[in-house]
Amino acid sequence: MIEVDGSFGEGGGQLLRYSIALAALIGSPLRVYNIRAKRDPPGLRPQHLTALRFIAELVSGEVEGLRVGSTEIVFRPRERAPRPGEYSLDIGTAGSVTLVLQAALPVLLYSRGKVSLRITGGTSVRWSPPYRYFERVLLALISRFGAQVSARLVREGFYPEGGGIVNVETLPSYPLHPINVSKPSRPDAVNGVSYVGNLPCHIAERQQDSARRVLESAGVKVGKIDVVCNQPAIGKGTGIVLWTRMGDGIIGSDSLGEKGKPAEEVGREAAEKLLKVVEKGSPVDPHAGDNLVIYMSLAQGESSILVSEMTSHTETALELCRQILGINYTRQETPNGVLIRVKGIGLAPQ
């Protein structure tokens, strides 16, 4: 049985989600203890239960300790490959759709056939990637490994109601190819989406105008930033997502609106985040880094990425993959960011 101390590194929900996903893929029983010991309150929260139950369902597994507040779980997968077919998952309230997909996608791609998933929850909520960043940046990078996945936003879901809907389809994708996205580059034109749900359209327009001004004043070319005011949505909210190609990579940033936060600040915040990565010349932004580590670890051969900075989430993901999969990795500071190399295990299809 794999033993994981849930308090090490970042010590949050990401560690828990990645642990159970990796254990499912290699068919190994898993015990995670000290779950979220550094958080207040510690232990499992409702949004974690949904992700764990779903991954266990995919591999016909059993999970002990699956209750709110639990600081220890034991997971026993029965199968390694999820059954093809259609699945439906409701996270409840505004639990993040993209954080659940962060853990579920590597497992779904291991199925022997097509999988269709309809997932309901929060699509634009704090402390998680908004859906459009997931689609435009993360999926674009994950596809470089040969992952066959597509996603479509059906309905936006804001905090606290949630209720957003995303449809995802995957095809068998293992073995994954290694990637090399490590060359410092200059940006192409920046594109994006500025959006509102159940609020006046001028808010999205002001977010877009503000982001454009900040980027152009820094000498960065801006392409098309779409203004979306008619997306079906549950609850009220706003946001903006920006992205641009950097050589072989693609980087992105985002900002969400909240009560008392001017639209101009939302647009400026997203633009300034993107500029920090552009100025480094890195082809991978810090939020994408930890999402790519798991695919690098499962791929055949050595993968390399150059991230603008090393986050605690990325460090935790690397150590977790080393502990569970036995991968070797290196990290090297450079003037353009941190170069991460991972020698993957080459997980073979069943």
Sequence and secondary structure as in RCSB ss.txt:
>XXXX:A:sequence
MIEVDGSFGEGGGQLLRYSIALAALIGSPLRVYNIRAKRDPPGLRPQHLTALRFIAELVSGEVEGLRVGSTEIVF
RPRERAPRPGEYSLDIGTAGSVTLVLQAALPVLLYSRGKVSLRITGGTSVRWSPPYRYFERVLLALISRFGAQVS
ARLVREGFYPEGGGIVNVETLPSYPLHPINVSKPSRPDAVNGVSYVGNLPCHIAERQQDSARRVLESAGVKVGKI
DVVCNQPAIGKGTGIVLWTRMGDGIIGSDSLGEKGKPAEEVGREAAEKLLKVVEKGSPVDPHAGDNLVIYMSLAQ
GESSILVSEMTSHTETALELCRQILGINYTRQETPNGVLIRVKGIGLAPQ
>XXXX:A:secstr
 EEEETTSTT SHHHHHHHHHHHHHHT  EEEESTTTTSSS S  HHHHHHHHHHHHHTT EEES STT SEEEE
E S SS  SEEEEEE  TT BHHHHHHHHHHHHTTSSS EEEEEEEBSB TTS  HHHIIIIIHHHHGGGT EEE
EEEEEEEBTTTB EEEEEEEE   S    EE     B  EEEEEEEESS HHHHHHHHHHHHHHHHHTT  EEEE
EEE    EES EEEEEEEEEETTEEEEEEEE  TT  HHHHHHHHHHHHHHHHHHT SB HHHHHHHHHHHHHSS
SEEEEEESS  HHHHHHHHHHHHHH  EEEEEEETTEEEEEEE       
